Amino acid sequence: MNKLIILASGSGSNAIKIIEYFENLNDTIVSAVLTDNRHASVLDKCKALDIPTVYFSAALFGSSAFIDLLNSFYPDLIILAGFLKKIPSEVIVKYPDKIINIHPSLLPKYGGKGMYGANVHKAVKENKELESGVSIHYVNENYDEGQIIAQYKVDIDIDDSIEQIAKKVQRLEHLHFAPTIETILKKNG
């Protein structure tokens, strides 16, 4: 049985899509959703789906107790789904090639510290890009610089608003993130 842990900080739309995707597959479960935001709406959504949740403080995140928390769920993969904090190097060393993230651009474009959500889509629009997309990548010590696993593209119209770009990119996230996780699990299996 493959076990996933999801780290999320906000609404959890990707987390919920992943949970729904795997709920009918017998070989993978989402063991828990962990969050650094005690007011994240993902908590209520997970409660409705009977998925265990854990809130952790900033102090815990940087400690060996955080690794103990992760270990307690025996994860095969740790998924960052709207989680914005940089993963401590101790966690990366403990889980090499076991932590993946989804980024709302075609990396290496528009990645790095502070480049998330609307900030990314605004940069795409300001630079008059004709396409955007998502990058699913392994997490390393630097923001958005881990090895790219998969990228998916979408056309951008010059007249698209930042919100329209965001919706197009989110559709790609919801369509491709969970199946890409499944592919990684099968490859590692």
DOZATI-284908 format. One record per residue (C-alpha): x, y, z. Coordinates in steps of 0.05 Angstrom, whole numbers, plus 5000, padded with zeros to 4 digits. Layout:
# residues N
[[X,Y,Z]],
...
***
This chain:
# residues 189
[[5000,5000,5000]],
[[5029,5067,4979]],
[[5020,5122,5030]],
[[5018,5196,5013]],
[[5024,5257,5058]],
[[5001,5323,5030]],
[[5026,5390,5056]],
[[4978,5447,5042]],
[[4969,5518,5067]],
[[4905,5545,5037]],
[[4841,5522,5003]],
[[4869,5455,4984]],
[[4838,5448,4916]],
[[4897,5405,4892]],
[[4898,5366,4956]],
[[4824,5349,4949]],
[[4833,5329,4876]],
[[4889,5282,4897]],
[[4848,5252,4953]],
[[4788,5241,4906]],
[[4833,5211,4853]],
[[4862,5159,4900]],
[[4800,5143,4941]],
[[4778,5089,4893]],
[[4847,5059,4880]],
[[4864,5002,4926]],
[[4939,5010,4925]],
[[4947,5083,4949]],
[[4919,5123,5007]],
[[4927,5194,5031]],
[[4949,5182,5102]],
[[4943,5254,5125]],
[[4942,5327,5104]],
[[4990,5371,5144]],
[[4984,5446,5146]],
[[5021,5505,5176]],
[[4956,5547,5174]],
[[4906,5530,5228]],
[[4853,5569,5189]],
[[4865,5535,5122]],
[[4799,5515,5090]],
[[4832,5449,5068]],
[[4822,5427,5141]],
[[4746,5428,5136]],
[[4747,5396,5068]],
[[4790,5339,5094]],
[[4746,5330,5155]],
[[4686,5320,5108]],
[[4726,5266,5071]],
[[4750,5232,5135]],
[[4823,5248,5120]],
[[4867,5259,5182]],
[[4896,5329,5188]],
[[4952,5357,5230]],
[[4968,5429,5243]],
[[5041,5444,5257]],
[[5074,5508,5281]],
[[5133,5543,5251]],
[[5176,5520,5309]],
[[5158,5447,5297]],
[[5170,5454,5222]],
[[5244,5467,5231]],
[[5256,5413,5283]],
[[5271,5339,5286]],
[[5201,5331,5314]],
[[5174,5349,5245]],
[[5213,5291,5215]],
[[5185,5247,5270]],
[[5115,5270,5251]],
[[5127,5253,5178]],
[[5157,5185,5197]],
[[5096,5168,5238]],
[[5056,5164,5173]],
[[5108,5122,5135]],
[[5102,5163,5071]],
[[5122,5136,5003]],
[[5114,5207,4976]],
[[5105,5275,5007]],
[[5064,5321,4963]],
[[5067,5397,4966]],
[[5000,5423,4943]],
[[4996,5497,4954]],
[[5048,5494,5009]],
[[5092,5556,5007]],
[[5147,5545,5059]],
[[5216,5522,5039]],
[[5227,5450,5060]],
[[5284,5444,5111]],
[[5346,5410,5084]],
[[5341,5357,5139]],
[[5274,5335,5111]],
[[5301,5333,5040]],
[[5360,5290,5062]],
[[5313,5243,5100]],
[[5266,5236,5040]],
[[5309,5242,4977]],
[[5267,5241,4913]],
[[5205,5230,4956]],
[[5180,5302,4959]],
[[5145,5332,4899]],
[[5114,5399,4885]],
[[5070,5429,4832]],
[[5088,5499,4807]],
[[5040,5543,4765]],
[[5089,5559,4709]],
[[5135,5526,4660]],
[[5198,5524,4701]],
[[5251,5550,4700]],
[[5209,5611,4681]],
[[5175,5647,4738]],
[[5201,5604,4795]],
[[5237,5621,4859]],
[[5222,5655,4925]],
[[5157,5695,4923]],
[[5135,5665,4857]],
[[5070,5631,4873]],
[[4997,5640,4855]],
[[4977,5707,4826]],
[[5049,5731,4828]],
[[5067,5679,4775]],
[[5006,5693,4732]],
[[5019,5768,4735]],
[[5090,5758,4711]],
[[5066,5713,4654]],
[[5017,5767,4633]],
[[5066,5825,4640]],
[[5116,5787,4597]],
[[5063,5774,4544]],
[[5074,5699,4545]],
[[5034,5660,4495]],
[[5034,5597,4538]],
[[5038,5578,4610]],
[[5027,5514,4648]],
[[5048,5472,4706]],
[[5113,5439,4727]],
[[5114,5379,4772]],
[[5182,5371,4803]],
[[5223,5340,4858]],
[[5238,5386,4916]],
[[5310,5404,4932]],
[[5343,5457,4976]],
[[5324,5514,4929]],
[[5255,5540,4911]],
[[5230,5509,4845]],
[[5298,5482,4823]],
[[5289,5408,4833]],
[[5289,5359,4775]],
[[5227,5368,4732]],
[[5184,5306,4728]],
[[5130,5331,4680]],
[[5105,5396,4649]],
[[5038,5410,4618]],
[[5023,5471,4575]],
[[4964,5515,4560]],
[[4956,5571,4509]],
[[4948,5642,4536]],
[[4911,5695,4497]],
[[4941,5765,4499]],
[[4875,5791,4527]],
[[4870,5739,4583]],
[[4866,5770,4652]],
[[4909,5745,4709]],
[[4847,5709,4736]],
[[4835,5675,4669]],
[[4907,5652,4665]],
[[4901,5626,4736]],
[[4838,5586,4718]],
[[4871,5556,4657]],
[[4932,5535,4697]],
[[4890,5508,4755]],
[[4852,5464,4705]],
[[4919,5433,4685]],
[[4937,5423,4758]],
[[4873,5387,4773]],
[[4878,5345,4710]],
[[4950,5323,4715]],
[[4977,5325,4786]],
[[4945,5262,4814]],
[[4958,5218,4752]],
[[5031,5241,4752]],
[[5036,5221,4826]],
[[5008,5153,4807]],
[[5060,5146,4752]],
[[5116,5162,4801]],
[[5090,5111,4851]],
[[5086,5057,4797]],
[[5157,5073,4773]],
[[5183,5070,4845]],
[[5142,5008,4861]],
***
